[in-house]
Amino acid sequence: MLACIPLDSPMRAPLGLFFLIAAPAEALFFALRRREPLTRAVASLSGAVLIDLVIAEILARVHVRSVRGEIMTVAVISFLLFLLGTGVNSSTSDRSRKVKNPKT
C-alpha cells in the first residue's frame, strides 16, 4: 500500500522491492505445497524473479511501465497463484478421492 499512495517515505522503495519478490514467492511456495521444502523454496524464489522479469518486460514493451503498475500486476498474479494453490477451481480435492487398495 505504501508504494501506491503518494507519500514520501524512505521505506517506500525497500518495501516495494520486498513486495515484488516476497508476494509471488509466497504464492508459488503455497501452490507447490506437495513438494519437498527445499525444492519449494528454490522453485518459488526463482519463479518470483521470473514473474517480475516477465512483467517488467511486458510493461516495457507496451510503454506503460510504472512502479505502481508493476506492483499492482504482481499483486494480481500472486493472488491468482494463491487461488490456484488453494484448489478453488478444482471440483474434487485430493483428500476426497478414494484409492482402491489392491491387497483387499
C-alpha positions in Angstrom: 0.0 0.0 0.0 2.9 2.3 0.8 4.1 2.2 -2.9 0.6 3.0 -4.2 -0.2 6.1 -2.1 1.6 9.4 -2.9 3.5 9.6 0.4 7.2 10.5 0.7 8.8 7.9 2.9 12.3 6.4 3.0 10.8 3.0 3.4 8.8 3.1 0.2 11.4 1.7 -2.1 12.7 -1.1 0.1 9.2 -2.3 0.9 8.2 -2.1 -2.7 11.2 -4.2 -3.7 10.5 -6.7 -0.9 6.9 -7.0 -2.1 7.9 -7.6 -5.7 9.9 -10.6 -4.5 8.0 -11.9 -1.5 4.4 -11.9 -2.8 5.0 -14.1 -5.9 7.5 -16.3 -3.9 5.0 -16.9 -1.1 2.2 -17.6 -3.6 4.3 -20.1 -5.5 5.5 -21.6 -2.2 1.9 -22.2 -1.3 1.0 -23.5 -4.7 3.8 -26.1 -4.6 2.8 -27.5 -1.2 3.1 -31.1 -2.3 6.9 -30.8 -3.0 9.8 -31.1 -0.5 10.6 -27.8 1.4 14.0 -27.1 -0.3 12.5 -27.8 -3.7 9.6 -25.4 -2.9 11.9 -22.7 -1.7 14.2 -22.8 -4.7 11.4 -23.0 -7.2 9.4 -20.2 -5.6 12.3 -17.8 -5.4 13.3 -18.4 -9.0 9.7 -18.3 -10.1 9.2 -15.0 -8.3 12.2 -13.5 -10.1 10.9 -14.9 -13.4 7.5 -13.4 -12.8 9.0 -10.0 -12.0 11.2 -10.0 -15.1 8.3 -11.1 -17.4 6.0 -8.4 -16.0 8.7 -5.7 -16.4 9.4 -6.8 -20.0 5.7 -6.8 -21.0 5.1 -3.4 -19.4 8.2 -2.0 -21.1 7.2 -3.4 -24.5 3.8 -1.7 -24.3 5.3 1.5 -23.0 3.2 1.7 -19.8 5.9 0.8 -17.3 5.5 2.3 -13.9 6.2 1.2 -10.3 2.6 1.3 -9.3 1.6 -0.7 -12.4 4.2 -3.3 -11.7 3.2 -3.7 -8.1 -0.5 -4.0 -8.9 0.3 -6.5 -11.6 2.4 -8.6 -9.3 -0.3 -8.4 -6.7 -2.9 -9.7 -9.1 -0.7 -12.5 -10.4 0.3 -13.5 -6.8 -3.4 -13.6 -5.8 -4.2 -15.8 -8.8 -1.4 -18.1 -8.0 -2.6 -18.3 -4.4 -6.1 -19.2 -5.6 -4.5 -21.9 -7.8 -2.7 -23.3 -4.8 -5.9 -23.4 -2.7 -7.6 -25.5 -5.4 -10.6 -23.1 -5.8 -11.0 -24.2 -9.4 -10.8 -27.9 -8.8 -14.0 -29.8 -8.3 -12.6 -32.5 -6.1 -9.8 -32.3 -3.7 -7.1 -34.9 -3.1 -8.5 -35.8 0.3 -11.9 -36.7 -1.1 -10.6 -39.2 -3.7 -10.9 -42.8 -2.8 -7.9 -45.0 -3.5 -8.6 -48.7 -4.2 -6.4 -51.0 -2.1 -5.2 -53.7 -4.4 -4.5 -56.0 -1.4 -8.1 -56.3 -0.4 
